[in-house]
Amino acid sequence: MPISNTDDTDLASIREAVAALCADFPGTYWREKDRDSAYPTEFVEALKDAGYLAALIPENYGGSGLGLRHAAVILEEVHRSGGSGSACHAQMYVMGTILRHGSDEQKQKWLPPIAAGDLRLQAFGVTEPTSGTDTLSLRTTAVRDGDDYVINGQKVWTSRAEHSDLMLLLARTTPREKVEKRTEGLSVFIVDMREATGNGLDIRPIRAMVNHSTTEVYFNDLRVPAENRIGEEGQGLRYILSGMNAERVLIAAECIGDARWFIEKASSYAKERVVFDRPIGRNQGVQFPIARAFAHMEAAALMVEKAARLFDEGASIGPQANMAKLLAADASWEAADMCLQTHGGFGFAEEYDVERKFRETRLYQVAPISTNLILAYIAEHVLGLPRSY
Ligand SMILES: Cc1cc2nc3c(=O)[nH]c(=O)nc-3n(C[C@H](O)[C@H](O)[C@H](O)COP(=O)(O)OP(=O)(O)OC[C@H]3O[C@@H](n4cnc5c(N)ncnc54)[C@H](O)[C@@H]3O)c2cc1C
C-alpha cells in the first residue's frame, strides 16, 4: 500500500508513523536477530506493508513518489529507534538505476511489482575481492552470446542476496585495454536470481561483525537475457554512480539516526547512574562528550538535509552527498564511542544494545564507501587537488 503523497505529507508525520511502527520491534527483537545472524523478516514485512520501501518509486509505477528527504527521514527514524534499515534499505534506492536509465518496457516490467513488494530488488553486486574500491579493475565479465550475455566471475559483500529476487550487477563487457575512455566498458544487468540460483549462480553467506545478511556470489557461465541489460552497453559505471549519491544520503540519514539513539541512550543513563553519590552526568567529564556529540550530530544532520533537498530539486549533489556521508558517519561513530564510555562496563553487556549498535555504526566508516575515498573525492573534485589514486 503506497503512503500518500499530498502537499501536507510532512516530514514530521512520517517520522511519527515510522516511530510508532518501530515501537513494535524493540531491542529484544534486534538482539535476538543479531545473536542468531537471522534476517529480520517481520520488520521488513511491516515496513513493506506500510509502503515505506516504495517511497521513492513514482506514483505512476505504484509507489509513493516521495522525495529523498522523506526517504531519509524513514531510515533515520528506524535507526533512532534502535533498529537497522540494513536489511531492506536497498529496496528503496537500487531501483533508481532502472528508473533513471531503464527502457519504458523495463520500467513497466519491474517497477510496479517492486513498488507492490512482490519483487525484491535488494542485492547490489559491485564489490569484488581483488579490485575492492577500484571498481574499474573489476574482473567479472559479461560476454554477448546471441540473445544472452554469459557471466563469469565473483562478487563479495553482496548483501541480502539470499533475501532478494533480483540483483543489480556491474560487469565488464569490453576488455579494459579496448575501451576509448577508462570509465567505459562496464555494463549493468538485472539478474533474476530466482532462475539463476543453481544455474550458474552460487551464493555463500559471510559471517560478519554485523548482522547484515552479506554474501559472496559466484557466476559460472550464468546466462542473462540481453533484454536485462540496463541502458547502453559499456556505460554501466555512469549508471551505477548516478545512484550512489542517493545511497550516500540515505546511509548518512541512518548514521544520524544512530547518533540520536546513542545520544539519547547516554543522556538518560548519565542521569540515572549514581556513582560517588551523584548521577555520573553531573560530572563535566561525562556530560561534555555527550554535548559535543550532540553538536556534531546536529551539524551533520544539516548537511544530510541539504543534500537530500538539492537532490529533490534535481541538482547534481556529488560534493554534498559525499560530505553528508562523511560528517554523519563521523558523528555516529563519535556518539557510539561516547555512549559506550558513558555506560562503563555495562556498555559491553548485550542487554543494553550499546555494543550491538556500536558494531553496526562502525560499518559506515568503510561501507558503502570508505572515509578515505570520500576525502579523495572532495580533494580532487571540490578543491581541485591532484588525483591521489
Ligand atoms: C557489511 C558489508 C556490506 C556490504 N555490502 C555491499 C553490497 O551490498 N554491495 C557491494 O557491492 N559492496 C558491498 N560492500 C562492500 C563495500 O562497499 C566495500 O567494503 C568498501 O567500498 C571498501 O572496499 P574494500 O573493502 O574492497 O576496501 P579496499 O578497497 O581494499 O580498501 C581497504 C582500505 O584501504 C583504503 N584505501 C584504498 N585505496 C585507497 C586510496 N587510493 N587512498 C586512500 N585509502 C585507500 C580504504 O579507504 C580502506 O580503508 C559491503 C561491505 C561490508 C563490510
The ligand as a MOL file (V3000), in Angstrom:
LIG
                    3D

  0  0  0     0  0            999 V3000
M  V30 BEGIN CTAB
M  V30 COUNTS 53 58 0 0 0
M  V30 BEGIN ATOM
M  V30 1 C 28.8570 -5.4720 5.7690 0
M  V30 2 C 29.1880 -5.0020 4.3880 0
M  V30 3 C 28.1910 -4.9180 3.4450 0
M  V30 4 C 28.4900 -4.5450 2.1280 0
M  V30 5 N 27.5030 -4.5750 1.1740 0
M  V30 6 C 27.8490 -4.3920 -0.1350 0
M  V30 7 C 26.8890 -4.6130 -1.1730 0
M  V30 8 O 25.7200 -4.9440 -0.9170 0
M  V30 9 N 27.3070 -4.4970 -2.4550 0
M  V30 10 C 28.5830 -4.1590 -2.7920 0
M  V30 11 O 28.8940 -4.0570 -3.9860 0
M  V30 12 N 29.5260 -3.9240 -1.8310 0
M  V30 13 C 29.1760 -4.0500 -0.5140 0
M  V30 14 N 30.1190 -3.8610 0.4680 0
M  V30 15 C 31.4940 -3.5360 0.0900 0
M  V30 16 C 31.9210 -2.1160 0.4740 0
M  V30 17 O 31.3360 -1.1970 -0.4010 0
M  V30 18 C 33.4540 -2.1070 0.4400 0
M  V30 19 O 33.9130 -2.8960 1.5310 0
M  V30 20 C 34.0020 -0.7240 0.5330 0
M  V30 21 O 33.6920 0.0160 -0.6160 0
M  V30 22 C 35.5330 -0.7590 0.6960 0
M  V30 23 O 36.1000 -1.6070 -0.2780 0
M  V30 24 P 37.1010 -2.7740 0.1480 0
M  V30 25 O 36.5090 -3.4830 1.2950 0
M  V30 26 O 37.4240 -3.5650 -1.0460 0
M  V30 27 O 38.3580 -1.9980 0.6690 0
M  V30 28 P 39.6960 -1.7000 -0.1480 0
M  V30 29 O 39.3840 -1.0180 -1.4240 0
M  V30 30 O 40.5230 -2.9250 -0.1790 0
M  V30 31 O 40.3670 -0.6460 0.8270 0
M  V30 32 C 40.9190 -1.0200 2.0910 0
M  V30 33 C 41.2950 0.2410 2.8610 0
M  V30 34 O 42.2560 0.9940 2.1070 0
M  V30 35 C 41.8000 2.3020 1.8850 0
M  V30 36 N 42.1980 2.7210 0.5360 0
M  V30 37 C 42.1400 2.0020 -0.6190 0
M  V30 38 N 42.6010 2.7320 -1.6340 0
M  V30 39 C 42.9340 3.9470 -1.1410 0
M  V30 40 C 43.4680 5.1470 -1.7010 0
M  V30 41 N 43.7440 5.2590 -3.0030 0
M  V30 42 N 43.6930 6.1960 -0.8850 0
M  V30 43 C 43.4400 6.1050 0.4440 0
M  V30 44 N 42.9280 4.9960 1.0340 0
M  V30 45 C 42.6930 3.9370 0.2450 0
M  V30 46 C 40.2830 2.2520 2.0020 0
M  V30 47 O 39.7780 3.5020 2.4150 0
M  V30 48 C 40.0830 1.1640 3.0550 0
M  V30 49 O 40.1080 1.7300 4.3400 0
M  V30 50 C 29.8250 -4.1800 1.7950 0
M  V30 51 C 30.8260 -4.2250 2.7720 0
M  V30 52 C 30.5320 -4.6380 4.0450 0
M  V30 53 C 31.6470 -4.7350 5.0490 0
M  V30 END ATOM
M  V30 BEGIN BOND
M  V30 1 1 1 2
M  V30 2 1 2 3
M  V30 3 2 2 52
M  V30 4 2 3 4
M  V30 5 1 4 5
M  V30 6 1 4 50
M  V30 7 2 5 6
M  V30 8 1 6 7
M  V30 9 1 6 13
M  V30 10 2 7 8
M  V30 11 1 7 9
M  V30 12 1 9 10
M  V30 13 2 10 11
M  V30 14 1 10 12
M  V30 15 2 12 13
M  V30 16 1 13 14
M  V30 17 1 14 15
M  V30 18 1 14 50
M  V30 19 1 15 16
M  V30 20 1 16 17
M  V30 21 1 16 18
M  V30 22 1 18 19
M  V30 23 1 18 20
M  V30 24 1 20 21
M  V30 25 1 20 22
M  V30 26 1 22 23
M  V30 27 1 23 24
M  V30 28 2 24 25
M  V30 29 1 24 26
M  V30 30 1 24 27
M  V30 31 1 27 28
M  V30 32 2 28 29
M  V30 33 1 28 30
M  V30 34 1 28 31
M  V30 35 1 31 32
M  V30 36 1 32 33
M  V30 37 1 33 34
M  V30 38 1 33 48
M  V30 39 1 34 35
M  V30 40 1 35 36
M  V30 41 1 35 46
M  V30 42 1 36 37
M  V30 43 1 36 45
M  V30 44 2 37 38
M  V30 45 1 38 39
M  V30 46 1 39 40
M  V30 47 2 39 45
M  V30 48 1 40 41
M  V30 49 2 40 42
M  V30 50 1 42 43
M  V30 51 2 43 44
M  V30 52 1 44 45
M  V30 53 1 46 47
M  V30 54 1 46 48
M  V30 55 1 48 49
M  V30 56 2 50 51
M  V30 57 1 51 52
M  V30 58 1 52 53
M  V30 END BOND
M  V30 END CTAB
M  END
